[in-house]
Amino acid sequence: MAPQINSIPDRLFKVIFVGNSSVGKTSFLRRFCNLPCISVIGVDYNVKTITVDNTQVALQLWDTAGQERYRSITKQFFRKADGVIVMYDITAKDTFTAVKQWLISCCNKELNR
């Protein structure tokens, strides 16, 4: 049986994508959600409904701007998140180096090496 369009999902998960500017967060999410790619200023979100084991699951996917000036806005969204995905650009070492700071921001504590 095919899932109904616009049916109420059985589960809802809030997932936040963070990382430095220009690492591909928006591109990844737009491609996953089949939407045109536009830059994010501050925070944007999309909902993608998928079926997992005959259960309708809605993913509320939050796309955050990576610029320093928006980090205080981003921190507000961590509290009620079910998951956080930290992204970096494999061709830019500084974006990988920044992953630790992003993890500290979302976990709100110092991480040990």
N, CA, C and O atoms as a printed pandas DataFrame, in Angstrom:
     atom_number atom_name residue_name chain_id  residue_number  x_coord  y_coord  z_coord
0              1         N          MET        A               1    0.846   -1.178    0.000
1              2        CA          MET        A               1    0.000    0.000    0.000
2              3         C          MET        A               1    0.892    1.243    0.000
3              4         O          MET        A               1    1.826    1.335    0.796
4              5         N          ALA        A               2    0.614    2.179   -0.871
5              6        CA          ALA        A               2    1.396    3.411   -0.984
6              7         C          ALA        A               2    1.030    4.369    0.146
7              8         O          ALA        A               2   -0.135    4.464    0.531
8              9         N          PRO        A               3    2.030    5.083    0.678
9             10        CA          PRO        A               3    1.725    6.045    1.750
10            11         C          PRO        A               3    0.866    7.189    1.228
11            12         O          PRO        A               3    0.986    7.593    0.072
12            13         N          GLN        A               4    0.006    7.699    2.087
13            14        CA          GLN        A               4   -0.857    8.802    1.705
14            15         C          GLN        A               4   -0.092   10.109    1.707
15            16         O          GLN        A               4    0.733   10.351    2.589
16            17         N          ILE        A               5   -0.359   10.941    0.737
17            18        CA          ILE        A               5    0.233   12.270    0.691
18            19         C          ILE        A               5   -0.496   13.148    1.699
19            20         O          ILE        A               5   -1.717   13.067    1.838
20            21         N          ASN        A               6    0.267   13.992    2.406
21            22        CA          ASN        A               6   -0.276   14.900    3.423
22            23         C          ASN        A               6   -0.844   14.162    4.634
23            24         O          ASN        A               6   -1.632   14.735    5.387
24            25         N          SER        A               7   -0.458   12.898    4.833
25            26        CA          SER        A               7   -0.923   12.203    6.027
26            27         C          SER        A               7   -0.123   12.697    7.232
27            28         O          SER        A               7    0.997   13.188    7.090
28            29         N          ILE        A               8   -0.706   12.561    8.399
29            30        CA          ILE        A               8   -0.039   12.992    9.626
30            31         C          ILE        A               8    1.040   11.969    9.957
31            32         O          ILE        A               8    0.752   10.774   10.027
32            33         N          PRO        A               9    2.285   12.418   10.164
33            34        CA          PRO        A               9    3.361   11.463   10.443
34            35         C          PRO        A               9    3.201   10.824   11.819
35            36         O          PRO        A               9    2.608   11.403   12.729
36            37         N          ASP        A              10    3.747    9.615   11.946
37            38        CA          ASP        A              10    3.727    8.911   13.228
38            39         C          ASP        A              10    4.778    9.473   14.181
39            40         O          ASP        A              10    4.588    9.468   15.397
40            41         N          ARG        A              11    5.886    9.956   13.621
41            42        CA          ARG        A              11    6.986   10.501   14.411
42            43         C          ARG        A              11    7.504   11.769   13.764
43            44         O          ARG        A              11    7.407   11.936   12.548
44            45         N          LEU        A              12    8.055   12.665   14.571
45            46        CA          LEU        A              12    8.673   13.892   14.082
46            47         C          LEU        A              12   10.028   14.050   14.752
47            48         O          LEU        A              12   10.144   13.969   15.975
48            49         N          PHE        A              13   11.049   14.274   13.939
49            50        CA          PHE        A              13   12.396   14.484   14.460
50            51         C          PHE        A              13   12.925   15.816   13.961
51            52         O          PHE        A              13   12.842   16.125   12.773
52            53         N          LYS        A              14   13.466   16.599   14.877
53            54        CA          LYS        A              14   14.088   17.876   14.538
54            55         C          LYS        A              14   15.588   17.654   14.450
55            56         O          LYS        A              14   16.230   17.287   15.435
56            57         N          VAL        A              15   16.149   17.881   13.252
57            58        CA          VAL        A              15   17.577   17.678   13.013
58            59         C          VAL        A              15   18.174   18.991   12.517
59            60         O          VAL        A              15   17.657   19.602   11.581
60            61         N          ILE        A              16   19.263   19.418   13.149
61            62        CA          ILE        A              16   19.897   20.686   12.800
62            63         C          ILE        A              16   21.223   20.416   12.104
63            64         O          ILE        A              16   22.030   19.609   12.566
64            65         N          PHE        A              17   21.435   21.104   10.984
65            66        CA          PHE        A              17   22.692   21.021   10.246
66            67         C          PHE        A              17   23.515   22.258   10.567
67            68         O          PHE        A              17   23.056   23.384   10.375
68            69         N          VAL        A              18   24.739   22.046   11.060
69            70        CA          VAL        A              18   25.629   23.149   11.385
70            71         C          VAL        A              18   26.990   22.922   10.745
71            72         O          VAL        A              18   27.313   21.821   10.300
72            73         N          GLY        A              19   27.775   23.981   10.711
73            74        CA          GLY        A              19   29.118   23.937   10.148
74            75         C          GLY        A              19   29.459   25.316    9.623
75            76         O          GLY        A              19   28.603   26.196    9.537
76            77         N          ASN        A              20   30.720   25.490    9.273
77            78        CA          ASN        A              20   31.157   26.782    8.747
78            79         C          ASN        A              20   30.404   27.136    7.474
79            80         O          ASN        A              20   29.761   26.290    6.853
80            81         N          SER        A              21   30.498   28.381    7.109
81            82        CA          SER        A              21   29.890   28.867    5.878
82            83         C          SER        A              21   30.506   28.155    4.671
83            84         O          SER        A              21   31.706   27.884    4.647
84            85         N          SER        A              22   29.691   27.862    3.690
85            86        CA          SER        A              22   30.122   27.275    2.407
86            87         C          SER        A              22   30.659   25.860    2.495
87            88         O          SER        A              22   31.517   25.476    1.701
88            89         N          VAL        A              23   30.166   25.073    3.454
89            90        CA          VAL        A              23   30.590   23.674    3.505
90            91         C          VAL        A              23   29.611   22.740    2.792
91            92         O          VAL        A              23   29.900   21.556    2.618
92            93         N          GLY        A              24   28.458   23.264    2.380
93            94        CA          GLY        A              24   27.503   22.459    1.624
94            95         C          GLY        A              24   26.239   22.062    2.351
95            96         O          GLY        A              24   25.509   21.187    1.885
96            97         N          LYS        A              25   25.961   22.691    3.492
97            98        CA          LYS        A              25   24.749   22.355    4.253
98            99         C          LYS        A              25   23.494   22.588    3.417
99           100         O          LYS        A              25   22.656   21.697    3.283
100          101         N          THR        A              26   23.371   23.777    2.863
101          102        CA          THR        A              26   22.186   24.132    2.072
102          103         C          THR        A              26   22.091   23.256    0.826
103          104         O          THR        A              26   21.011   22.768    0.490
104          105         N          SER        A              27   23.194   23.059    0.154
105          106        CA          SER        A              27   23.187   22.223   -1.052
106          107         C          SER        A              27   22.740   20.801   -0.741
107          108         O          SER        A              27   21.937   20.220   -1.472
108          109         N          PHE        A              28   23.264   20.245    0.349
109          110        CA          PHE        A              28   22.878   18.890    0.746
110          111         C          PHE        A              28   21.382   18.804    1.030
111          112         O          PHE        A              28   20.696   17.913    0.528
112          113         N          LEU        A              29   20.883   19.741    1.842
113          114        CA          LEU        A              29   19.479   19.707    2.226
114          115         C          LEU        A              29   18.549   19.961    1.046
115          116         O          LEU        A              29   17.521   19.296    0.913
116          117         N          ARG        A              30   18.893   20.901    0.205
117          118        CA          ARG        A              30   18.051   21.194   -0.960
118          119         C          ARG        A              30   17.989   19.999   -1.898
119          120         O          ARG        A              30   16.938   19.697   -2.462
120          121         N          ARG        A              31   19.112   19.325   -2.060
121          122        CA          ARG        A              31   19.131   18.142   -2.918
122          123         C          ARG        A              31   18.307   17.019   -2.291
123          124         O          ARG        A              31   17.545   16.348   -2.986
124          125         N          PHE        A              32   18.456   16.813   -0.990
125          126        CA          PHE        A              32   17.709   15.776   -0.282
126          127         C          PHE        A              32   16.201   16.030   -0.333
127          128         O          PHE        A              32   15.407   15.097   -0.456
128          129         N          CYS        A              33   15.821   17.306   -0.236
129          130        CA          CYS        A              33   14.396   17.674   -0.233
130          131         C          CYS        A              33   13.859   18.014   -1.627
131          132         O          CYS        A              33   12.692   18.379   -1.772
132          133         N          ASN        A              34   14.710   17.893   -2.649
133          134        CA          ASN        A              34   14.317   18.224   -4.030
134          135         C          ASN        A              34   13.832   19.658   -4.171
135          136         O          ASN        A              34   12.774   19.903   -4.751
136          137         N          LEU        A              35   14.594   20.600   -3.645
137          138        CA          LEU        A              35   14.248   22.015   -3.699
138          139         C          LEU        A              35   15.349   22.786   -4.412
139          140         O          LEU        A              35   16.488   22.322   -4.460
140          141         N          PRO        A              36   15.032   23.967   -4.975
141          142        CA          PRO        A              36   16.086   24.789   -5.580
142          143         C          PRO        A              36   17.037   25.307   -4.502
143          144         O          PRO        A              36   16.623   25.569   -3.373
144          145         N          CYS        A              37   18.292   25.450   -4.853
145          146        CA          CYS        A              37   19.314   25.867   -3.885
146          147         C          CYS        A              37   19.401   27.386   -3.806
147          148         O          CYS        A              37   19.636   28.061   -4.808
148          149         N          ILE        A              38   19.206   27.913   -2.600
149          150        CA          ILE        A              38   19.390   29.342   -2.340
150          151         C          ILE        A              38   20.176   29.478   -1.045
151          152         O          ILE        A              38   20.110   28.596   -0.190
152          153         N          SER        A              39   20.904   30.549   -0.889
153          154        CA          SER        A              39   21.688   30.764    0.326
154          155         C          SER        A              39   20.785   31.014    1.519
155          156         O          SER        A              39   19.676   31.532    1.386
156          157         N          VAL        A              40   21.281   30.638    2.681
157          158        CA          VAL        A              40   20.523   30.823    3.917
158          159         C          VAL        A              40   21.093   32.005    4.679
159          160         O          VAL        A              40   22.307   32.131    4.845
160          161         N          ILE        A              41   20.208   32.860    5.133
161          162        CA          ILE        A              41   20.585   33.974    6.001
162          163         C          ILE        A              41   19.917   33.693    7.341
163          164         O          ILE        A              41   18.693   33.755    7.457
164          165         N          GLY        A              42   20.717   33.386    8.341
165          166        CA          GLY        A              42   20.164   33.034    9.651
166          167         C          GLY        A              42   19.824   31.565    9.703
167          168         O          GLY        A              42   20.723   30.725    9.752
168          169         N          VAL        A              43   18.524   31.230    9.695
169          170        CA          VAL        A              43   18.072   29.842    9.812
170          171         C          VAL        A              43   16.893   29.620    8.876
171          172         O          VAL        A              43   16.041   30.493    8.710
172          173         N          ASP        A              44   16.856   28.436    8.265
173          174        CA          ASP        A              44   15.752   28.037    7.392
174          175         C          ASP        A              44   15.455   26.575    7.703
175          176         O          ASP        A              44   16.313   25.872    8.237
176          177         N          TYR        A              45   14.256   26.109    7.377
177          178        CA          TYR        A              45   13.999   24.687    7.570
178          179         C          TYR        A              45   13.050   24.157    6.504
179          180         O          TYR        A              45   12.285   24.899    5.888
180          181         N          ASN        A              46   13.129   22.853    6.313
181          182        CA          ASN        A              46   12.246   22.134    5.401
182          183         C          ASN        A              46   11.814   20.858    6.096
183          184         O          ASN        A              46   12.493   20.366    6.997
184          185         N          VAL        A              47   10.683   20.329    5.670
185          186        CA          VAL        A              47   10.193   19.072    6.226
186          187         C          VAL        A              47   10.198   18.035    5.120
187          188         O          VAL        A              47    9.673   18.260    4.030
188          189         N          LYS        A              48   10.798   16.903    5.418
189          190        CA          LYS        A              48   10.838   15.780    4.492
190          191         C          LYS        A              48   10.218   14.598    5.207
191          192         O          LYS        A              48   10.656   14.227    6.296
192          193         N          THR        A              49    9.197   14.002    4.599
193          194        CA          THR        A              49    8.547   12.835    5.187
194          195         C          THR        A              49    9.043   11.589    4.475
195          196         O          THR        A              49    9.034   11.508    3.246
196          197         N          ILE        A              50    9.471   10.632    5.262
197          198        CA          ILE        A              50    9.958    9.373    4.718
198          199         C          ILE        A              50    9.248    8.222    5.418
199          200         O          ILE        A              50    8.666    8.401    6.488
200          201         N          THR        A              51    9.298    7.054    4.816
201          202        CA          THR        A              51    8.705    5.867    5.416
202          203         C          THR        A              51    9.820    4.955    5.901
203          204         O          THR        A              51   10.718    4.592    5.141
204          205         N          VAL        A              52    9.750    4.588    7.176
205          206        CA          VAL        A              52   10.718    3.687    7.784
206          207         C          VAL        A              52    9.942    2.560    8.453
207          208         O          VAL        A              52    9.182    2.797    9.392
208          209         N          ASP        A              53   10.132    1.348    7.979
209          210        CA          ASP        A              53    9.416    0.192    8.538
210          211         C          ASP        A              53    7.912    0.434    8.625
211          212         O          ASP        A              53    7.304    0.210    9.672
212          213         N          ASN        A              54    7.321    0.884    7.545
213          214        CA          ASN        A              54    5.883    1.163    7.454
214          215         C          ASN        A              54    5.405    2.240    8.417
215          216         O          ASN        A              54    4.222    2.292    8.754
216          217         N          THR        A              55    6.317    3.098    8.861
217          218        CA          THR        A              55    5.985    4.207    9.749
218          219         C          THR        A              55    6.323    5.509    9.041
219          220         O          THR        A              55    7.410    5.650    8.481
220          221         N          GLN        A              56    5.401    6.456    9.064
221          222        CA          GLN        A              56    5.644    7.773    8.474
222          223         C          GLN        A              56    6.460    8.606    9.454
223          224         O          GLN        A              56    6.041    8.848   10.586
224          225         N          VAL        A              57    7.628    9.038    8.998
225          226        CA          VAL        A              57    8.525    9.830    9.838
226          227         C          VAL        A              57    8.751   11.177    9.163
227          228         O          VAL        A              57    9.182   11.238    8.012
228          229         N          ALA        A              58    8.462   12.243    9.875
229          230        CA          ALA        A              58    8.706   13.586    9.365
230          231         C          ALA        A              58   10.038   14.074    9.922
231          232         O          ALA        A              58   10.269   14.054   11.131
232          233         N          LEU        A              59   10.902   14.509    9.022
233          234        CA          LEU        A              59   12.178   15.082    9.425
234          235         C          LEU        A              59   12.093   16.587    9.259
235          236         O          LEU        A              59   11.945   17.083    8.142
236          237         N          GLN        A              60   12.184   17.300   10.337
237          238        CA          GLN        A              60   12.221   18.759   10.305
238          239         C          GLN        A              60   13.701   19.121   10.255
239          240         O          GLN        A              60   14.399   19.074   11.267
240          241         N          LEU        A              61   14.169   19.485    9.055
241          242        CA          LEU        A              61   15.589   19.686    8.799
242          243         C          LEU        A              61   15.919   21.168    8.826
243          244         O          LEU        A              61   15.482   21.925    7.958
244          245         N          TRP        A              62   16.692   21.582    9.827
245          246        CA          TRP        A              62   17.031   22.980   10.033
246          247         C          TRP        A              62   18.390   23.272    9.421
247          248         O          TRP        A              62   19.384   22.618    9.739
248          249         N          ASP        A              63   18.420   24.248    8.552
249          250        CA          ASP        A              63   19.629   24.677    7.856
250          251         C          ASP        A              63   20.075   25.991    8.477
251          252         O          ASP        A              63   19.326   26.968    8.483
252          253         N          THR        A              64   21.295   26.014    8.998
253          254        CA          THR        A              64   21.784   27.215    9.678
254          255         C          THR        A              64   22.884   27.881    8.874
255          256         O          THR        A              64   23.647   27.219    8.171
256          257         N          ALA        A              65   22.955   29.181    8.986
257          258        CA          ALA        A              65   24.045   29.925    8.352
258          259         C          ALA        A              65   25.310   29.706    9.171
259          260         O          ALA        A              65   25.255   29.689   10.401
260          261         N          GLY        A              66   26.439   29.540    8.508
261          262        CA          GLY        A              66   27.680   29.251    9.209
262          263         C          GLY        A              66   28.485   30.462    9.622
263          264         O          GLY        A              66   29.497   30.328   10.310
264          265         N          GLN        A              67   28.049   31.656    9.209
265          266        CA          GLN        A              67   28.821   32.855    9.554
266          267         C          GLN        A              67   28.789   33.086   11.067
267          268         O          GLN        A              67   27.803   32.791   11.743
268          269         N          GLU        A              68   29.884   33.614   11.563
269          270        CA          GLU        A              68   30.052   33.876   12.998
270          271         C          GLU        A              68   28.909   34.715   13.570
271          272         O          GLU        A              68   28.456   34.465   14.687
272          273         N          ARG        A              69   28.445   35.698   12.816
273          274        CA          ARG        A              69   27.420   36.606   13.349
274          275         C          ARG        A              69   26.081   35.923   13.606
275          276         O          ARG        A              69   25.239   36.478   14.312
276          277         N          TYR        A              70   25.866   34.734   13.050
277          278        CA          TYR        A              70   24.604   34.022   13.245
278          279         C          TYR        A              70   24.700   32.907   14.279
279          280         O          TYR        A              70   23.709   32.218   14.520
280          281         N          ARG        A              71   25.852   32.710   14.889
281          282        CA          ARG        A              71   26.020   31.585   15.821
282          283         C          ARG        A              71   25.150   31.711   17.062
283          284         O          ARG        A              71   24.713   30.698   17.608
284          285         N          SER        A              72   24.891   32.921   17.518
285          286        CA          SER        A              72   24.030   33.077   18.694
286          287         C          SER        A              72   22.597   32.660   18.366
287          288         O          SER        A              72   21.896   32.130   19.229
288          289         N          ILE        A              73   22.161   32.890   17.145
289          290        CA          ILE        A              73   20.829   32.453   16.705
290          291         C          ILE        A              73   20.794   30.933   16.650
291          292         O          ILE        A              73   19.839   30.311   17.114
292          293         N          THR        A              74   21.836   30.339   16.084
293          294        CA          THR        A              74   21.914   28.893   15.915
294          295         C          THR        A              74   21.825   28.163   17.246
295          296         O          THR        A              74   21.164   27.128   17.333
296          297         N          LYS        A              75   22.474   28.677   18.284
297          298        CA          LYS        A              75   22.502   28.018   19.590
298          299         C          LYS        A              75   21.111   27.837   20.176
299          300         O          LYS        A              75   20.880   26.887   20.924
300          301         N          GLN        A              76   20.186   28.723   19.854
301          302        CA          GLN        A              76   18.824   28.619   20.368
302          303         C          GLN        A              76   18.129   27.358   19.876
303          304         O          GLN        A              76   17.240   26.840   20.552
304          305         N          PHE        A              77   18.517   26.860   18.720
305          306        CA          PHE        A              77   17.836   25.726   18.110
306          307         C          PHE        A              77   18.350   24.378   18.605
307          308         O          PHE        A              77   17.719   23.353   18.347
308          309         N          PHE        A              78   19.478   24.354   19.309
309          310        CA          PHE        A              78   20.032   23.105   19.791
310          311         C          PHE        A              78   19.186   22.469   20.891
311          312         O          PHE        A              78   19.115   21.244   20.992
312          313         N          ARG        A              79   18.547   23.298   21.712
313          314        CA          ARG        A              79   17.854   22.792   22.897
314          315         C          ARG        A              79   16.809   21.732   22.604
315          316         O          ARG        A              79   16.749   20.722   23.305
316          317         N          LYS        A              80   16.003   21.931   21.609
317          318        CA          LYS        A              80   14.913   20.995   21.342
318          319         C          LYS        A              80   15.194   20.080   20.158
319          320         O          LYS        A              80   14.277   19.475   19.603
320          321         N          ALA        A              81   16.458   19.978   19.775
321          322        CA          ALA        A              81   16.825   19.145   18.624
322          323         C          ALA        A              81   16.925   17.674   19.031
323          324         O          ALA        A              81   17.372   17.338   20.128
324          325         N          ASP        A              82   16.500   16.822   18.120
325          326        CA          ASP        A              82   16.663   15.385   18.314
326          327         C          ASP        A              82   18.020   14.924   17.797
327          328         O          ASP        A              82   18.513   13.863   18.181
328          329         N          GLY        A              83   18.614   15.726   16.929
329          330        CA          GLY        A              83   19.922   15.382   16.389
330          331         C          GLY        A              83   20.585   16.583   15.754
331          332         O          GLY        A              83   19.922   17.528   15.326
332          333         N          VAL        A              84   21.911   16.534   15.700
333          334        CA          VAL        A              84   22.700   17.592   15.077
334          335         C          VAL        A              84   23.679   16.933   14.123
335          336         O          VAL        A              84   24.352   15.970   14.489
336          337         N          ILE        A              85   23.763   17.440   12.914
337          338        CA          ILE        A              85   24.739   16.963   11.943
338          339         C          ILE        A              85   25.720   18.097   11.695
339          340         O          ILE        A              85   25.342   19.179   11.248
340          341         N          VAL        A              86   26.995   17.829   11.994
341          342        CA          VAL        A              86   28.050   18.816   11.792
342          343         C          VAL        A              86   28.709   18.504   10.457
343          344         O          VAL        A              86   29.176   17.389   10.223
344          345         N          MET        A              87   28.739   19.511    9.580
345          346        CA          MET        A              87   29.310   19.322    8.251
346          347         C          MET        A              87   30.584   20.142    8.096
347          348         O          MET        A              87   30.751   21.192    8.715
348          349         N          TYR        A              88   31.480   19.633    7.252
349          350        CA          TYR        A              88   32.701   20.354    6.909
350          351         C          TYR        A              88   33.056   20.035    5.462
351          352         O          TYR        A              88   32.552   19.073    4.882
352          353         N          ASP        A              89   33.924   20.851    4.894
353          354        CA          ASP        A              89   34.375   20.707    3.514
354          355         C          ASP        A              89   35.693   19.944    3.527
355          356         O          ASP        A              89   36.661   20.405    4.131
356          357         N          ILE        A              90   35.752   18.785    2.873
357          358        CA          ILE        A              90   36.972   17.975    2.901
358          359         C          ILE        A              90   38.142   18.641    2.182
359          360         O          ILE        A              90   39.284   18.201    2.312
360          361         N          THR        A              91   37.861   19.695    1.428
361          362        CA          THR        A              91   38.939   20.404    0.726
362          363         C          THR        A              91   39.405   21.648    1.477
363          364         O          THR        A              91   40.285   22.365    0.999
364          365         N          ALA        A              92   38.821   21.913    2.654
365          366        CA          ALA        A              92   39.175   23.113    3.427
366          367         C          ALA        A              92   39.453   22.708    4.876
367          368         O          ALA        A              92   38.528   22.470    5.652
368          369         N          LYS        A              93   40.730   22.633    5.226
369          370        CA          LYS        A              93   41.144   22.180    6.549
370          371         C          LYS        A              93   40.526   22.997    7.678
371          372         O          LYS        A              93   40.176   22.444    8.721
372          373         N          ASP        A              94   40.389   24.306    7.481
373          374        CA          ASP        A              94   39.845   25.153    8.547
374          375         C          ASP        A              94   38.411   24.775    8.908
375          376         O          ASP        A              94   38.001   24.948   10.056
376          377         N          THR        A              95   37.639   24.260    7.943
377          378        CA          THR        A              95   36.254   23.867    8.253
378          379         C          THR        A              95   36.240   22.588    9.087
379          380         O          THR        A              95   35.345   22.392    9.909
380          381         N          PHE        A              96   37.242   21.708    8.874
381          382        CA          PHE        A              96   37.361   20.505    9.702
382          383         C          PHE        A              96   37.841   20.871   11.103
383          384         O          PHE        A              96   37.354   20.322   12.091
384          385         N          THR        A              97   38.779   21.781   11.188
385          386        CA          THR        A              97   39.288   22.245   12.475
386          387         C          THR        A              97   38.161   22.858   13.306
387          388         O          THR        A              97   38.164   22.743   14.532
388          389         N          ALA        A              98   37.208   23.502   12.655
389          390        CA          ALA        A              98   36.091   24.157   13.349
390          391         C          ALA        A              98   35.051   23.174   13.880
391          392         O          ALA        A              98   34.190   23.561   14.669
392          393         N          VAL        A              99   35.115   21.916   13.464
393          394        CA          VAL        A              99   34.135   20.921   13.914
394          395         C          VAL        A              99   34.101   20.826   15.433
395          396         O          VAL        A              99   33.021   20.734   16.017
396          397         N          LYS        A             100   35.258   20.847   16.083
397          398        CA          LYS        A             100   35.292   20.760   17.549
398          399         C          LYS        A             100   34.504   21.901   18.185
399          400         O          LYS        A             100   33.756   21.682   19.138
400          401         N          GLN        A             101   34.668   23.117   17.664
401          402        CA          GLN        A             101   33.936   24.256   18.216
402          403         C          GLN        A             101   32.429   24.109   17.996
403          404         O          GLN        A             101   31.635   24.474   18.863
404          405         N          TRP        A             102   32.039   23.575   16.840
405          406        CA          TRP        A             102   30.610   23.341   16.588
406          407         C          TRP        A             102   30.059   22.304   17.567
407          408         O          TRP        A             102   28.944   22.450   18.068
408          409         N          LEU        A             103   30.842   21.260   17.837
409          410        CA          LEU        A             103   30.396   20.249   18.800
410          411         C          LEU        A             103   30.279   20.829   20.201
411          412         O          LEU        A             103   29.340   20.512   20.931
412          413         N          ILE        A             104   31.224   21.673   20.577
413          414        CA          ILE        A             104   31.153   22.341   21.877
414          415         C          ILE        A             104   29.903   23.209   21.952
415          416         O          ILE        A             104   29.214   23.223   22.972
416          417         N          SER        A             105   29.609   23.931   20.878
417          418        CA          SER        A             105   28.424   24.803   20.854
418          419         C          SER        A             105   27.137   24.003   21.016
419          420         O          SER        A             105   26.256   24.388   21.785
420          421         N          CYS        A             106   27.029   22.901   20.302
421          422        CA          CYS        A             106   25.769   22.160   20.358
422          423         C          CYS        A             106   25.648   21.313   21.626
423          424         O          CYS        A             106   24.539   21.067   22.100
424          425         N          CYS        A             107   26.759   20.873   22.167
425          426        CA          CYS        A             107   26.722   20.061   23.393
426          427         C          CYS        A             107   26.785   20.920   24.641
427          428         O          CYS        A             107   26.485   20.460   25.743
428          429         N          ASN        A             108   27.183   22.192   24.454
429          430        CA          ASN        A             108   27.261   23.156   25.556
430          431         C          ASN        A             108   28.218   22.712   26.653
431          432         O          ASN        A             108   27.988   22.963   27.836
432          433         N          LYS        A             109   29.298   22.047   26.243
433          434        CA          LYS        A             109   30.330   21.667   27.201
434          435         C          LYS        A             109   31.643   21.478   26.456
435          436         O          LYS        A             109   31.664   21.350   25.232
436          437         N          GLU        A             110   32.720   21.464   27.197
437          438        CA          GLU        A             110   34.049   21.260   26.614
438          439         C          GLU        A             110   34.207   19.781   26.263
439          440         O          GLU        A             110   33.840   18.908   27.049
440          441         N          LEU        A             111   34.751   19.510   25.089
441          442        CA          LEU        A             111   35.015   18.131   24.685
442          443         C          LEU        A             111   36.475   17.791   24.952
443          444         O          LEU        A             111   37.367   18.598   24.692
444          445         N          ASN        A             112   36.707   16.615   25.462
445          446        CA          ASN        A             112   38.079   16.162   25.694
446          447         C          ASN        A             112   38.615   15.524   24.427
447          448         O          ASN        A             112   37.867   14.932   23.649
448          449         N          ARG        A             113   39.913   15.650   24.231
449          450        CA          ARG        A             113   40.557   15.021   23.051
450          451         C          ARG        A             113   40.677   13.546   23.256
451          452         O          ARG        A             113   41.187   12.841   22.386
